[in-house]
Amino acid sequence: MLGKPIAECHALVVPTAQWGHPMCGPASVRGLVAAEPSWEHFTGLGWASLGVLELTALPTIGSERWVPWVREADVLLVDGGDATYLYHWIRESGLADLLPSLSDTVWVGVSAGSMVMTPRIGNYFVEWSSAPDDRTLGVVDFAIFPHLDLFPTNTLAHAERWAAEIGLPAYAIDEQTAIKVVDGSVDVISEGEWTKFGV
């Protein structure tokens, strides 16, 4: 999707969603940003450059500073945490308004970083206490149930109940599965387990 080797691509990592989730904090953000071993397949892939784009800071510095940073990036690496918190700051920062013009920029989301692209995530995944509801960006027309079988609360049975309430086509995916969307065409890439739910 990048059209050139990773070693020639400039990436910005977005840790913002982590601040909204009770399981995340300074240590997990540090690991992400520092490309520690557990992040070797994300921030540690050997990018030509890796910068940090903290969405909560953007409203205080002005778009004339940060918009060029985003436009110059080949890829946005958007980490997980709470998708509603991330959605809030994508809108508040102004990034939501810029996204439609970034046709050559690849968005790589992990967990909430992918879920935020869906129309809604379901109350099951809302952890941020100030979230007004479970709505997110709606860039794609399906929902995502991540981390299938990674946690005791993320089994296929949990995903089935979630899918029955979400009212959208949906995918439950494990850690070895990704969903690629290009020009509205959806492909599941997997060496693991995944399930598609219809409506």
Rosetta blueprint (number, residue, H / E / L):
1 M L
2 L L
3 G L
4 K L
5 P L
6 I H
7 A H
8 E H
9 C L
10 H E
11 A E
12 L E
13 V E
14 V E
15 P L
16 T H
17 A H
18 Q H
19 W H
20 G H
21 H L
22 P L
23 M L
24 C L
25 G L
26 P H
27 A H
28 S H
29 V H
30 R H
31 G H
32 L H
33 V H
34 A L
35 A L
36 E L
37 P H
38 S H
39 W H
40 E L
41 H L
42 F L
43 T L
44 G L
45 L L
46 G L
47 W L
48 A L
49 S E
50 L E
51 G E
52 V E
53 L L
54 E L
55 L H
56 T H
57 A H
58 L H
59 P H
60 T H
61 I L
62 G L
63 S H
64 E H
65 R H
66 W H
67 V H
68 P H
69 W H
70 V H
71 R H
72 E H
73 A L
74 D L
75 V E
76 L E
77 L E
78 V E
79 D L
80 G L
81 G L
82 D L
83 A H
84 T H
85 Y H
86 L H
87 Y H
88 H H
89 W H
90 I H
91 R H
92 E H
93 S H
94 G L
95 L H
96 A H
97 D H
98 L H
99 L H
100 P H
101 S H
102 L L
103 S L
104 D L
105 T L
106 V E
107 W E
108 V E
109 G E
110 V L
111 S L
112 A H
113 G H
114 S H
115 M H
116 V L
117 M L
118 T L
119 P L
120 R E
121 I L
122 G L
123 N H
124 Y H
125 F H
126 V L
127 E L
128 W L
129 S L
130 S L
131 A L
132 P L
133 D L
134 D L
135 R E
136 T L
137 L L
138 G L
139 V L
140 V L
141 D L
142 F L
143 A E
144 I E
145 F E
146 P L
147 H L
148 L L
149 D L
150 L L
151 F L
152 P L
153 T L
154 N L
155 T L
156 L H
157 A H
158 H H
159 A H
160 E H
161 R H
162 W H
163 A H
164 A H
165 E H
166 I H
167 G L
168 L L
169 P L
170 A E
171 Y E
172 A E
173 I E
174 D L
175 E L
176 Q L
177 T E
178 A E
179 I E
180 K E
181 V E
182 V E
183 D L
184 G L
185 S E
186 V E
187 D E
188 V E
189 I E
190 S E
191 E L
192 G L
193 E L
194 W E
195 T E
196 K E
197 F E
198 G L
199 V L
